Amino acid sequence: MHNILILGAGKVGSLVSYMLAESNDYNIHLVDLSFSGITHEMAAGFSNITLQEIDCSQKTKLINYIEANKIATIASCLPYYCNVIIAEIACESGLNYFDLTEDVAVSDKVKELSHDSSGYFVGQCGLAPGFISIVTNNLIQEFDEVESVKMRVGALPVNVSNALQYALTWSTEGLINEYSNKCSALDNGDIVSRYPLEGLEEIKIDGLTYEAFNTSGGVGSLVNSSLGKIKNMNYKTIRYPGHCDKIKFLMHELRLGQSRSLLQDVLETAVPQMSQDVVLVFVAVQGKKNGSLIEKNYTKKFYPKTIDSYQWSAVQMSTASSLCALIDLVIGGHVKPDSNFVRQELIKFNDFIDNRFGAYFA
């Protein structure tokens, strides 16, 4: 079986380990500083999951563990700021590398490191960036000429009862990061940088009204690979109406955006965590086909799922399923990239949803 090191035993890392172990094609080495009782319980049901307590910032310890256990692939489910050192280890050790980061600067560094690696480097493997680029590129291929691409994704509580119109369904650090950094887009054929929390618009899905606004990272590498081919492209996050104005008040008027750790404390103290969530994916592509102006859409909602006796949220399921599918496709030789750096948009949509893990999105 393929020896894979999963770094981070949080909401996503634990589920990734569970899904890969259940396939019986992988030996899982799940590494973190410590493990919850649920993670211990889950791992006890598999002979191919090993739990190992290591500080992932201690490079030498990780490398020694990799060599001792003949690890072939690293998948990082750690916060985005941890990933550069993990990518360096993968490069130096000749391993395949996967991550979930939405951070543009980290992704750029991972791409740079891939040039010197003998393994495949596949960053941004989650929902957005990740699955959204695979869906979008699939729609783009149906056109002779593309005028505009709108990519919209949201992970929301099914029900809300607070003024922020939100609940914490995934990483607070990642949430703040995408609300803070500038956003890449295509505007009339040029790559432009836009401010987060701007570009507020109304969007209707299944008769319900949402809002969408600029956030960083969700577009992945698609803007760069579409340069010279598509005139307009942008990515926005979906929320319930009123959320954007309140977040702007916290981050700009109260200046909490200048102290991310304080903002994280405020959000994690005041905003509830919730596993009863829904993931919304909406893509609209407009362009010409056989001389006619047409538009094609992809719209879908994803919900929590129970596997055996474990309940997993929609954002956990969508993120982990995407990462597992990409690991499976790349390691299984079903992807033929033109370099060691594998862009999400190179993955064929049908290959993805036909995969045993990607079937969650079908």
C-alpha positions as CSV (number, residue, x, y, z in Angstrom):
1,M,0.0,0.0,0.0
2,H,1.0,3.6,-0.6
3,N,2.6,5.2,2.5
4,I,1.1,8.7,3.0
5,L,1.8,11.3,5.7
6,I,-1.3,13.4,6.7
7,L,-0.2,16.5,8.7
8,G,-2.9,17.9,10.9
9,A,-5.6,15.9,12.7
10,G,-8.3,18.6,12.7
11,K,-11.7,18.7,11.1
12,V,-10.3,17.9,7.6
13,G,-7.2,15.9,8.4
14,S,-9.1,13.3,10.5
15,L,-11.7,12.8,7.7
16,V,-9.0,12.5,5.0
17,S,-7.3,9.9,7.1
18,Y,-10.5,8.0,7.6
19,M,-11.5,8.0,3.9
20,L,-8.1,7.0,2.6
21,A,-7.8,4.2,5.3
22,E,-11.2,2.9,4.4
23,S,-10.2,2.4,0.8
24,N,-7.5,-0.1,1.9
25,D,-5.0,1.3,-0.6
26,Y,-3.1,3.6,1.7
27,N,-1.1,3.3,4.9
28,I,-1.9,6.5,6.8
29,H,0.5,8.2,9.2
30,L,-1.5,11.0,10.8
31,V,0.7,13.5,12.6
32,D,-0.1,16.3,15.0
33,L,0.9,17.7,18.3
34,S,-1.9,15.8,20.0
35,F,-5.1,13.9,19.2
36,S,-8.7,14.1,20.3
37,G,-10.5,11.2,21.8
38,I,-12.6,10.9,18.7
39,T,-9.5,10.7,16.5
40,H,-8.1,7.9,18.7
41,E,-11.4,6.1,18.5
42,M,-11.6,6.4,14.8
43,A,-8.0,5.3,14.3
44,A,-8.5,2.3,16.5
45,G,-10.9,0.8,13.9
46,F,-8.1,0.6,11.3
47,S,-4.9,-1.3,11.1
48,N,-3.6,1.1,8.5
49,I,-3.7,4.3,10.5
50,T,-0.8,5.2,12.7
51,L,-1.0,8.2,15.0
52,Q,2.2,10.0,15.7
53,E,2.8,13.1,17.9
54,I,5.3,15.4,16.2
55,D,5.6,19.2,16.1
56,C,5.4,19.8,12.4
57,S,7.6,22.8,12.6
58,Q,10.5,20.5,13.6
59,K,11.9,19.8,10.2
60,T,14.5,17.2,11.3
61,K,12.1,15.1,13.2
62,L,9.6,15.0,10.3
63,I,12.4,14.1,7.8
64,N,13.6,11.3,10.1
65,Y,10.0,10.0,10.5
66,I,9.6,10.1,6.7
67,E,12.8,8.1,6.1
68,A,12.0,5.6,8.8
69,N,8.5,4.9,7.5
70,K,9.2,5.0,3.7
71,I,6.7,7.8,3.2
72,A,6.0,8.6,-0.5
73,T,3.5,11.4,-0.2
74,I,2.7,14.3,2.2
75,A,-0.7,15.9,2.4
76,S,-0.9,19.0,4.6
77,C,-4.1,19.8,6.4
78,L,-2.3,22.4,8.5
79,P,-3.0,26.2,8.6
80,Y,-1.8,27.9,5.4
81,Y,1.3,29.5,7.1
82,C,2.7,26.1,7.9
83,N,2.8,24.8,4.4
84,V,6.0,26.4,3.0
85,I,8.2,24.3,5.4
86,I,6.2,21.2,4.6
87,A,6.7,21.8,0.8
88,E,10.4,22.3,1.4
89,I,10.5,18.9,3.2
90,A,8.6,17.3,0.3
91,C,11.0,18.8,-2.2
92,E,14.2,17.8,-0.3
93,S,12.8,14.2,0.3
94,G,11.5,13.7,-3.3
95,L,7.9,13.2,-2.2
96,N,4.5,14.0,-3.7
97,Y,3.0,17.1,-2.0
98,F,-0.7,18.1,-1.5
99,D,-2.2,21.0,0.4
100,L,-5.4,22.9,1.0
101,T,-4.1,26.4,1.2
102,E,-6.1,29.4,-0.1
103,D,-3.2,31.8,0.5
104,V,-1.7,33.2,-2.7
105,A,1.8,33.9,-1.4
106,V,2.1,30.3,0.0
107,S,0.8,28.9,-3.3
108,D,3.4,30.8,-5.3
109,K,6.2,29.5,-3.1
110,V,4.9,25.9,-3.4
111,K,4.9,26.3,-7.2
112,E,8.5,27.7,-7.1
113,L,9.6,24.7,-5.0
114,S,8.0,22.2,-7.4
115,H,10.5,23.1,-10.0
116,D,13.3,21.4,-8.0
117,S,11.2,18.4,-6.9
118,S,11.1,14.9,-8.3
119,G,7.5,14.4,-7.0
120,Y,4.2,16.0,-8.0
121,F,3.2,19.2,-6.2
122,V,-0.6,19.7,-6.1
123,G,-1.6,22.7,-4.1
124,Q,-5.1,24.2,-3.4
125,C,-6.8,20.9,-3.3
126,G,-10.0,21.8,-1.3
127,L,-13.3,23.2,-2.3
128,A,-12.3,26.8,-3.3
129,P,-9.6,26.8,-4.4
130,G,-9.8,23.3,-5.8
131,F,-13.1,21.8,-6.9
132,I,-14.4,25.1,-8.1
133,S,-11.6,25.4,-10.7
134,I,-12.3,21.9,-12.0
135,V,-16.0,22.7,-12.4
136,T,-15.3,26.0,-14.0
137,N,-12.8,24.8,-16.5
138,N,-15.2,22.0,-17.6
139,L,-17.8,24.6,-18.4
140,I,-15.3,26.8,-20.3
141,Q,-14.4,23.9,-22.6
142,E,-18.0,24.0,-24.0
143,F,-17.5,27.4,-25.6
144,D,-15.8,28.6,-28.7
145,E,-15.1,32.0,-27.1
146,V,-15.6,33.0,-23.4
147,E,-16.7,36.5,-22.4
148,S,-17.1,36.2,-18.6
149,V,-16.7,33.7,-15.8
150,K,-18.3,34.1,-12.4
151,M,-17.2,31.6,-9.6
152,R,-19.2,31.7,-6.4
153,V,-18.8,29.4,-3.3
154,G,-20.2,29.5,0.2
155,A,-20.1,27.3,3.3
156,L,-23.0,28.4,5.4
157,P,-25.0,27.2,8.5
158,V,-28.4,25.8,7.4
159,N,-30.0,28.0,10.1
160,V,-28.7,31.2,11.7
161,S,-29.8,33.2,14.8
162,N,-27.2,35.9,15.2
163,A,-26.6,39.3,13.7
164,L,-23.6,38.3,11.8
165,Q,-25.7,35.8,9.8
166,Y,-23.0,33.2,10.1
167,A,-21.5,30.3,12.1
168,L,-18.0,28.9,12.1
169,T,-17.9,25.9,9.9
170,W,-14.2,25.8,9.1
171,S,-10.8,27.4,10.0
172,T,-11.2,30.8,11.5
173,E,-7.6,31.7,10.5
174,G,-8.4,30.8,6.9
175,L,-11.6,32.8,7.0
176,I,-9.8,35.9,8.2
177,N,-7.0,35.4,5.7
178,E,-9.4,35.3,2.7
179,Y,-11.3,38.4,4.1
180,S,-8.0,40.3,4.4
181,N,-5.9,39.8,1.3
182,K,-6.3,41.2,-2.2
183,C,-8.1,39.2,-4.9
184,S,-7.0,38.3,-8.4
185,A,-9.4,38.7,-11.3
186,L,-9.5,39.2,-15.0
187,D,-11.0,42.5,-16.2
188,N,-11.2,43.1,-19.9
189,G,-8.4,40.7,-20.5
190,D,-6.0,42.0,-17.9
191,I,-5.1,40.5,-14.5
192,V,-6.2,43.0,-11.8
193,S,-6.1,43.1,-8.0
194,R,-9.2,43.8,-6.1
195,Y,-9.9,44.5,-2.5
196,P,-11.6,41.9,-0.3
197,L,-15.1,42.5,1.0
198,E,-15.8,44.7,-2.0
199,G,-17.9,44.0,-5.2
200,L,-21.0,43.2,-3.1
201,E,-23.8,41.7,-5.2
202,E,-27.1,39.9,-4.8
203,I,-27.4,36.3,-5.9
204,K,-30.4,34.0,-6.1
205,I,-30.1,30.2,-5.8
206,D,-33.2,28.0,-5.7
207,G,-35.3,31.0,-5.0
208,L,-33.3,32.1,-2.0
209,T,-31.4,35.4,-1.8
210,Y,-27.7,35.5,-0.8
211,E,-25.0,38.0,-1.1
212,A,-21.5,37.5,-2.7
213,F,-18.4,39.6,-2.4
214,N,-14.6,39.5,-3.2
215,T,-12.4,37.2,-1.2
216,S,-8.9,36.1,-1.7
217,G,-7.5,32.8,-3.1
218,G,-10.7,31.0,-4.2
219,V,-9.9,31.4,-7.9
220,G,-6.7,29.4,-7.5
221,S,-4.4,29.5,-10.6
222,L,-7.3,29.8,-13.1
223,V,-6.9,33.5,-13.6
224,N,-3.3,33.1,-14.7
225,S,-4.0,30.1,-16.9
226,S,-6.9,31.9,-18.6
227,L,-4.9,35.1,-19.4
228,G,-5.2,35.9,-23.1
229,K,-8.2,33.5,-23.5
230,I,-10.9,35.0,-21.3
231,K,-11.9,38.6,-20.9
232,N,-13.5,38.7,-17.5
233,M,-13.3,36.3,-14.5
234,N,-13.8,36.7,-10.8
235,Y,-14.4,34.7,-7.6
236,K,-16.7,35.7,-4.7
237,T,-17.8,34.1,-1.5
238,I,-21.5,33.5,-0.8
239,R,-23.0,34.6,2.5
240,Y,-26.5,35.4,3.9
241,P,-27.4,39.1,3.3
242,G,-26.0,41.5,5.8
243,H,-22.8,39.5,6.7
244,C,-20.4,41.6,4.5
245,D,-21.4,45.0,6.1
246,K,-20.9,43.6,9.6
247,I,-17.6,42.0,8.8
248,K,-16.4,45.3,7.3
249,F,-17.5,47.1,10.4
250,L,-15.4,44.7,12.6
251,M,-12.3,44.7,10.3
252,H,-12.2,48.3,9.1
253,E,-14.1,50.6,11.4
254,L,-13.1,48.8,14.6
255,R,-9.7,48.0,13.0
256,L,-9.7,44.4,14.1
257,G,-8.3,43.6,10.6
258,Q,-5.0,45.0,11.9
259,S,-4.9,42.5,14.7
260,R,-5.8,39.1,13.2
261,S,-5.2,37.2,16.5
262,L,-7.6,39.5,18.3
263,L,-10.2,39.2,15.6
264,Q,-9.9,35.4,15.8
265,D,-10.5,35.5,19.5
266,V,-13.6,37.8,19.0
267,L,-15.1,35.5,16.3
268,E,-14.4,32.3,18.2
269,T,-15.8,33.7,21.4
270,A,-19.0,35.3,19.9
271,V,-19.8,33.2,16.8
272,P,-20.9,29.6,17.4
273,Q,-19.4,26.5,15.7
274,M,-21.9,24.5,13.7
275,S,-21.8,21.2,11.8
276,Q,-25.3,21.5,10.3
277,D,-24.1,23.4,7.3
278,V,-24.6,23.6,3.5
279,V,-22.0,24.2,0.8
280,L,-23.2,26.2,-2.2
281,V,-21.3,26.1,-5.5
282,F,-22.4,28.4,-8.4
283,V,-20.6,29.0,-11.7
284,A,-21.8,31.1,-14.6
285,V,-19.9,31.1,-17.9
286,Q,-21.1,33.4,-20.8
287,G,-19.7,33.3,-24.3
288,K,-20.2,32.2,-27.8
289,K,-20.9,28.8,-29.3
290,N,-21.4,28.4,-33.0
291,G,-21.8,32.2,-33.3
292,S,-24.5,32.6,-30.7
293,L,-24.2,34.2,-27.3
294,I,-25.1,31.7,-24.6
295,E,-24.7,31.2,-20.8
296,K,-24.1,27.9,-19.0
297,N,-24.4,27.4,-15.3
298,Y,-23.4,24.9,-12.6
299,T,-25.4,25.1,-9.4
300,K,-25.3,22.6,-6.6
301,K,-25.7,22.3,-2.9
302,F,-23.8,19.8,-0.7
303,Y,-24.9,18.6,2.7
304,P,-23.4,16.8,5.8
305,K,-23.0,13.1,5.6
306,T,-22.9,10.2,8.1
307,I,-20.2,7.6,7.5
308,D,-20.5,4.6,9.8
309,S,-21.4,6.3,13.1
310,Y,-19.5,9.5,12.4
311,Q,-21.2,12.7,11.3
312,W,-19.2,15.0,9.0
313,S,-20.2,18.5,8.0
314,A,-20.7,19.6,4.4
315,V,-17.5,21.7,4.4
316,Q,-15.5,18.8,5.9
317,M,-17.0,16.4,3.3
318,S,-16.4,18.7,0.3
319,T,-12.9,19.6,1.3
320,A,-11.7,16.1,2.3
321,S,-13.4,14.5,-0.7
322,S,-11.7,16.8,-3.1
323,L,-8.3,16.3,-1.5
324,C,-8.7,12.5,-1.4
325,A,-9.9,12.4,-5.0
326,L,-6.9,14.4,-6.2
327,I,-4.5,12.2,-4.2
328,D,-6.1,9.1,-5.7
329,L,-6.0,10.5,-9.3
330,V,-2.5,11.7,-9.2
331,I,-0.9,8.8,-7.4
332,G,-3.0,6.4,-9.5
333,G,-1.5,7.9,-12.7
334,H,-4.9,9.1,-14.0
335,V,-3.5,12.7,-14.4
336,K,-0.8,13.5,-17.0
337,P,0.5,16.9,-16.0
338,D,3.0,18.8,-18.2
339,S,5.2,19.6,-15.2
340,N,5.7,18.6,-11.5
341,F,3.3,21.4,-10.6
342,V,-0.3,20.2,-11.1
343,R,-2.9,22.9,-11.5
344,Q,-6.5,22.1,-10.5
345,E,-7.9,23.0,-13.9
346,L,-5.8,20.2,-15.5
347,I,-8.1,17.7,-13.8
348,K,-11.0,16.5,-16.0
349,F,-14.4,17.0,-14.3
350,N,-15.6,13.5,-15.4
351,D,-12.5,11.8,-14.1
352,F,-13.0,13.7,-10.8
353,I,-16.6,12.8,-10.1
354,D,-16.1,9.2,-11.4
355,N,-13.4,8.8,-8.7
356,R,-14.5,6.9,-5.5
357,F,-13.9,10.0,-3.4
358,G,-15.0,12.6,-5.9
359,A,-18.3,10.8,-6.2
360,Y,-19.5,12.9,-3.3
361,F,-19.8,15.8,-5.8
362,A,-21.7,13.8,-8.5
